[in-house]
Amino acid sequence: IVFTNTIIVAFYTQRGHMIILPCWLNPPQNAEDLEVRWYRDGHFDTPIMLYQKRLSDTSKEASYVGRVSFGLKDAESGGLKAGDVSLKLLNVTVSDEGVYNCYISSDQGYDKATVSLHVTAMGTTPFLSVVWRKENAVSVSCESTGWYPQPWLCWSDQKQNLTSNSLKYSKDSSGLVSVHSSLLVSSSSDVSCSVGLSDGESGQSGAAAGWVAFGLLLIAALVLFGVLSADLYIVLWCFKVTIDNEYLTVKEGKLRDNIKKFKFSDETNNIYKTAIKGDPGFSTGKHYWEVSLGNEGLGLKQSWWVGVTNVTVPQESKLQGPNSYDGFWFLSSSPERKDSFQFSTEPKVSFPVHSRPQTIGVYLNYDRGELSFFNVEDKHVIGTLTAKFTGKVFPLFNPGIGDKAPMEILQRTAEELAP
């Protein structure tokens, strides 16, 4: 009779990762002439991997084809010759979670060991949006997708946790869970939303283990698009941009890079070379402007910066990693991060992209140190950045490098933007 390890052990892995489910003969012996069958509970006749008569391992379960093979339980393992029949499973999915049986047989007998696989998936950064209500109140919504198992969601105002009566979960075809919650707060509130998995669901212990939480400071008074529209006579600006930059080209008022001027060996500093500032600058007050990020013909831009700066000549900056303390405050997009936008802060703050905007609205409240960005088409807030501005700040525009779609600084009127 062949004996295997008989202790049932639970293993944890993240969705999309590789996992080794260990199984071995004890005492060690050559397993090359044995039959090895890995199968899910209740599916003995449709194994996910079958090895017999020294033939290549095969799978009778379609969803596992190309994803299973023998693996090594540890670095010192001698493989099949030493009785190691562990299962290597690639690109783990949520549906892979469950109990696995390692069945070994020979002419003398058989034995079986069982392991349990638990799968987790860390979802997207929570996406915050707001809707103006009445009597100085706003409804704040928090949404995050791509979790497994079901995550927790927590509201906080930096002093204590807040209670929401609205908490909804939904599941997509792949088994991933989305969570949505809303909260009614006053327009002067600073609110953050965190989403994560509990310790036990990650297979780890400790107060900070097995979960990830992303908080986004929400300045509700800033991000009410309707309020901005009502105050356009105060905040609407059309900028003059003087182009004295060999790294940029302008055609019909639209900006893009001059690709012939670049040497791509220093990508970090090259991106500064396409940055320019608008005029006038601001040292007080509230201001609003809009930037177009492409068109139907060339598609939407993937590479851009939009924000403000107090650097006199942005393209001459030699900084190796911009953040809000370097004199640059902006929202950026890059081809390498197609599913998110990013603030120029340290630590980095990213925002999931639900729909890429064709037009970005920028709202600056200099005196309160607040800079907000909007998707003008669907009137959703992308995010709000807080900072302590010093000196005069100027609108910042950067069409990126190697992006054929142009950037255009829109010349609007208050009537055009009125609700």
Summary of the structure (lengths in Angstrom):
residues: 419
radius of gyration: 28.1
end to end distance: 80.2
largest distance: 89.7
contacts: 1281
relative contact order: 0.12
helix: 11%
strand: 42%
